[in-house]
């Protein structure tokens, strides 16, 4: 029968910018590239974050008319889930934003330049071998990138590892750069009590599961924090590949 199409405000994620007792219901994200617990519906971004509408009806009309893009693609579904590292563009004004983890807010939109809006960072969650011996990279936002190899018995083209980050052009989805997860890499914490903090990766404890492997990070203010591997996102080597919120830089 499928899941419920309705969601009460009291049951919505804590980081959604809605008042829990003002009304009973809130828009429920549809199935998409991000889970409902780690995304924000496009309607809430238009109405409650960007303030381009005062009511849900006005926001739905603007979205249906094609005034907003997500990752350079026009989205007309007001329930579309917008999540980590997505690029949101307002077609009429030319404003561009990226969804970044931030302290307290968990997910926030920060303005970026037009040049930066041409790419996004995607974390490699899994690798599979498909027909012909080619390598398929499964990314955190539901994308799949195919790495073609000339000799399946010696795949020299396969230099990618899970938990590393791909810098992809959008919407063409070409690999511009690969940033591995290694000591000294610049990372941002995407969840937990240290969400939004930025620092250098010191080491990763051995283990069998990502949520059990402890990660040690040294922030830019020399603070040392600990988290688990599943909450780490590589954003660069010497310097970040993307614009970061000032709050994250101050605490990290």
Secondary structure, 3 states (H helix, E strand, C coil): CCCCCCEEHHHCCCCCCCCCCCCCEECCCCCCCCCHHHEEEHHHHHHHHCCCCCCHHHHHHHHHCCCEEECCEECCCCCCEEECCCEEEECCCCCEEEEEEECCCEEEEEECCCCHHHEEEEEEEEEEECCCCCEEEEECCCCEEEECCCCHHHCCCCCCCCCCEEEEECCCCCEEEEECCCCCCEEEECCCCCCCCEEEEEEECCCCCCCCCEEEEEECCCCEEEEEHHHEEEEECCCECCCCCHHHHHHC
